[in-house]
Amino acid sequence: MPTTRTTTNTPTTPTATASTTTKTTTPNPRASTAASADAFGPWAPDPLAGFEAATLPLDAVPLDAEGEVVATLVRRTLDADPARDQRRRAVLSLPGWNDYFFHAHVAEFFEAQGFTFYALDPRRSGRSLRDARYRDYVTDLGDYFVEVDAAASLIGRAHSSLTLLAHSTGGLVGSLWASERPGAVDGVVLNSPWLAMWGPPAYGPALLPPLGVLARRDPLTRLRLPDPGERYARHIHADFAGEWDYDRELKASGAVPVRAGWLSAVLRGHRRVARGLGIAAPVFVACSTRSELKLQEGSERARTSDIVLDVENIVAKAPRLGPHVTIVRVPDGFHDL
């Protein structure tokens, strides 16, 4: 059975907080580059059956010859979900690093619970990737707030309540965004969020100063870091021992460039989490009961553990997200719960 722990730092219950939250408009600290909901292009059929996608051009400087910088919002077609525009509640999903939205069953689940489902592939990820050399590359996680703001604004035209669903690195980005946008969401659901670096608590903070120097000098420097790579794909893709069929160009197998500027941005995000984010909305955090970062490929224990992140560090940092945090640990849970 999953184990549950709830941390509440005020006498108010999560349910009461959700029911009395009033949505407010928070000034965007990146207003000069913020994209509006009107900037999305027309909806067009998506390769994922039963879905459609709209592209958001972003006011960002392209790297080398990567071409345009865009984000992509995905939703169900009206044929697939006739009640799509009639529901009050909606969910916006953010992917992890080297990931994209392909989980049709997740959309179907939320629809059955009375939520309309949207998914965002942010800049340089999934459908929005234009040059694989720069997959998921940013030097400030706050850059993603531009497309999250625009997506939330567009969703808000049809729905009055928004819940954020985010996985892994997307869980870090989503937590930071929710912290800076009080009242924007009525709940935050985090699936194995990357809230801290692997290893002992001092590892990430000790790594940040020298990495920051390197990132300022040459942010595109490639780093040698532990990476599940092909081993991870072999545990999740249906062509191997996994259960999911996805596009291996959009969610790459093998080595993916990890660059100094990006990792420095992640570590700065971890530092903010460690200091406390104060997310007002109730936060639900789910992760496995164990991590196994060095197991051999094909091991049964590798298929029943998080082989990407340190779940003990997730659990340690989760209470710092806000005053109302529920933590559920899933026995035999993989990284993608």
N, C-alpha and C positions, 0 to 999 in steps of 0.2 A: 504494500500500500504506500502511496506517496506520503511523505511527512510534510507537515505544514507548520510554519512559524509566522506569527504576525507581530510586528512591532508597531506600537502606537505611542507616540511621544506627547500627545495631548489627550484630554478627556473626550474629545469628539470622536465618534466612530467613523470608519470609512464610508459607510452607507449615508450617514448624515452629511458628511462632507460633499459626497457626490450629489445629493439631492438639493443642497442649498447653494451650490456653486453658481455664480453669475458670470457669464462670459463677458470679458472685457477686451478691448483692443489695446494691445501693448505696442508702443512705438518700436519699429524695426531698427536696430542699430546699424543695419546695412541698407538703409532706405535708398541710398544712391544707386545701388545695384539690384534692389529687390525687384523680382518679377511679379506682375500682377496676374490674377486668375484669367484676365482677358488675353494674356499673352500666349496661352495654350493654343496650339493649332487645332484643326478640325479632328474629330474622332474618326478613326479608321479601323478596319478589321485588324485584329492582332493575330499572329501565328498560333497563339493558344486558343483552341476552339472555344467559342462562347464568350470571348472577350474582345474588347476594343481598346485602342490606345490613342492618346493625344501627346504630342511632343511640345515641350516648352523650351524655346531658345533662351539661352542664358548669356548675360553680359559678362563673359569671362574671356580672358586672353587664351587662345589656343596654344597648346604646347607643340613646338616644332611644326610638323605637318599633319597634326591630328584632325584638322577640319573644325567644324562647328562644335560648340559645347552645348549640350542639351540635357534635359531630364525628360522622363517619360512617365505618364500617369496611365494606369490600366484599370478598367472596370468591366463589369459584365455587360453584355449586350441586353437590350430590352427583350429580345426573343428568349434569351437564356434566363433572364430574371425580370419578369413583367412588373414586379413591385419595386424595382430598383429606385425610382425617383419618388416613391410614396412613403418610404419609411422615415421616421424621425431620426433614428440613430444610424451612424456610419462608423466604419473602421478604416483607418489608413495604415497600411503595412509598409515597413522599411526593411530592406534586406541586409544581410551581413556583408562582409568583405568577400569579393570574388563570388558574388551571388546575384540572383535576380528572381523576379516572381514567376513561378511556374506551378504553384500549388493550388490547382483548381479546387481540390477537396477542402482547403481552408476557407475559400470564399463560400463554398456550399454550406459549410458548418455555420459560419456567421449569419448567412442568410436564414438558416433554419432557426437561429436565435433571435431574429428580428433586426439584424444589422445589414446595411448595404456595404459592400466590400470594395475598397480601392487599394491599389498597390502602387508604390512609387519606385521606379528604378532611377536613382539619383545620377548626377553627372558621372560619366566615365565608368558606369556599371551596367551590366546586362544590356537591355535594349538601347541604352544611351551611350554605349561604348563606341567610339569611332576609331581608336587606335589602341591595340592590345598592349603596346609598350607602356601605356599610362593607365592601365586598369585601376580604377578606384583612387587615383592619385589626387590628393588635395594637400595643402600645407596648413590648413586651418579647418577643423571640423565645422566651425561656424559657417563656412561657405555653403554647406548643405542646407542651411536654414532658408536660403532664398527659395529653393524648390519646395521645401516642406511648407513654407509660408504660402506659396502660390497654390499648392495642392489643397491645403486646409481651407484657403479662401474659396476656391472653386467648390469644394465639397460643402462648405457652409451655405452655399446658395440653395442647396436642395435639402439639407439636413440640419437639424438644430443641435445635435449632440455628436461629438466626435471622440472616439477611443483610439489611442495610438497603440499599434502592435509592432514590435520591433525585435529583430534577431541579431545576436552576436555584436559586431561592430555597429550595426544599425541600432542596437539597444543602447550603446553609448551615445551615439548621435541623437537618438530620440529623447534620451534622458536629459541631455544638455539643452535641447530645444524646448522641451516641456518646462524645464526650470526657468527659461527666459521668456516663456509665453504663458504666464499665469492666467488661468481661465480659458485657455484655448482648447483644452481637452477635459473630458469628464472621467477619464481613466487611462492608465498606462499599463500595457501588458508586455513583459519582457521575457523572451525565450532565449535562455543561455546568453545573457548580455555580457559584453566584454567590459567589465567595470574596473578591472585591475590586471596588471601584467602577471605572467606565470611566476611561480617561485616565491621566495620569501618576501615579506612586505617591503623590505628596503630595496629590492632589486630595481623596480621601476623608477622610484625617485633618484636612485644613484645613477641610473642610465641616462636620465633626462639632460643633465648639464652638458656632458660631452657630446651627446647626440644633438643637442640644440646648437652647439658650435658648428658641427658638421652640416646640419640642416641649413644654417644661415649661409655657410660658405658654398655648399653644393647640394641643394635639396633633392636633386635627382639621383644622388649616389645610391647604388644598389647595395643592400645589406645582406649578409649571410645570417639567416635566422632559422630556427627549427620550423619546418613547414610540412604538414601532412601530405600535401601535393597529391600525386597519383594514388598514394595509399588511401587517402580520404575518399577520393572518387570511387575506388574499388569497394569501399564499404557502403556507399549510398546509391551508386548508379545501377540501374537494372541490367546493364550489359555485363555486370560483374556479380558481386554478392549483395547488392543493394536492392531497393524496391522502387526507386524513383527514376523516371525517364525524363531527362532534361537536355537542353542544348549545351554541349561541352565546349562550344565557342563562347557562349555567354557566361557560363560558369566553368572556368577552365580547369583542366586537370594538369598535373605536373607543376613545375616551378612557376610562380607568378612573381614579378618584380616587387620586392618590398623596398621602398625608397626612404631615405633619411627624413625628408620633409614630411612624409605621411606618418611615419612612426613617431616622430617628434610631436605631431599634432595629436595623435592618439594618447601619448603619455601626458600631454598637457590636459587632455580630457580626463584621464584617470586622476590627475592631481585635483581637478575641480570636484570630481566625485568624492574623493577622500576628504575634502574640506566640507562637504555637505551641499546638496543641491536645493533642498527645501521645496520639492515638487508638491504642490498643494493637493493635487488629485490623488486618489488611491492608486497605489502601484502594486502590481502583481508580478513576482519574479519566479520563474521556473527554471530549474537546472537539474542535472543528474546528481546522483549520490556519490559519484566518484569520477575522477579523471585518470586517464592512462595515456600519457603523452609519448611513451617510448615503446609501445607494444609492437610485436611483429605483425605484418600484414596477414589477414585471414584469421587472426586469433578471435575466438568467441568473446573473450573479455573486451577486445577492442570494439566489437559490435554492440556492447552493452555498457559503454562508458563514453564520456566526453573526451575525445582524442585531440581536441583543439584548445580548450581553455581549462584553467584551473578552477574547478567549481568551488573549492574551499575559499578562494579569494573572492569569487562572486558573492557567496553567502556572507562573507565578512564585510563587504562593502555595501551590500544592498540596503541595510538600514539607514545609510547616509543619503539615500535618494530623497527621502521626505518623511513626514511624520506618520504616514499610514502605508506601511509596506507589508505585504504578505509574501512569504517565501515558501514555495513548494518544491521539494526535492523528489525526483521521480526515480525509483529504483530501476536499474538497467537502462536508464535514459541515455540516448546518444546526444551529440551536440545539437542536432536539428530535432528538437522535441516535437 
